[in-house]
Amino acid sequence: MWIYDKKLQYPVNIKNPNPALAKLIISQFGGPDGELGASMRYLSQRYTMPYKEVIGILTDVGTEELAHMEMVCAIVYQLTKNLSMEEIKESGFDAYFVDHTTGLYPVAASGVPWNANTFQSTGDAIADITEDLAADATTAKEQPTYLRG
Amino acid sequence: MDKRNALLKRIMQADFSMHEAALFLDSHPKNKAAMNFYRKMQAKREELAAEYRRDFGPLTYYEVKSTDWNWIDTPWPWQN
């Protein structure tokens, strides 16, 4: 089972709100390569793993992904604080705002809601670990994507 | 039931009591009876968890005290 620790894994202190950036960062919460999917992937796959070492890693990484999700949500929350209606319209954050205001909703930057179709759990150790490698490689893709954005 | 499972069940009972009391206290933070109940279960939980750690190993990896990594050696909770 799980318990909640009242702290972030790493502090988030954003001084300047930026709703245009929040529109992109939220994909790291509910997008196809986001933290919610990552956590569900590892925590779903671990049951049928035949080795205690792999079960341990999937349990502890899957738990850590939840901590990542909390940091991403803290970033989006702080990026969208104290916005004027003008800022919301001009930034393009209005399409998200009309449905969710500044509530945190797991969604991709494109607007597609989070979906379990973004990962697989096959019951086959090699297939699952290979999928995990592919999923982990998306981290290398995401970081330069956000920097360019 | 072996000693490990019996002790684990008592920890589960204390945890469940603490959890339900916490849910109630979240919306009734001034309730003295609930607070007293929470603290009673908390003391029980600490005592039981210490006994479990000593005899059967860690419940979380923060509790690993041995010089070798025994976190992965005890059974996972879904393995019966």
Interface residues (C-beta under 8 A of the other chain):
Chain A: M1 R46 Y47 K52 E53 I55 G56 T59 D60
Chain B: D15 Y61 W71 I72 D73 W76 P77 W78
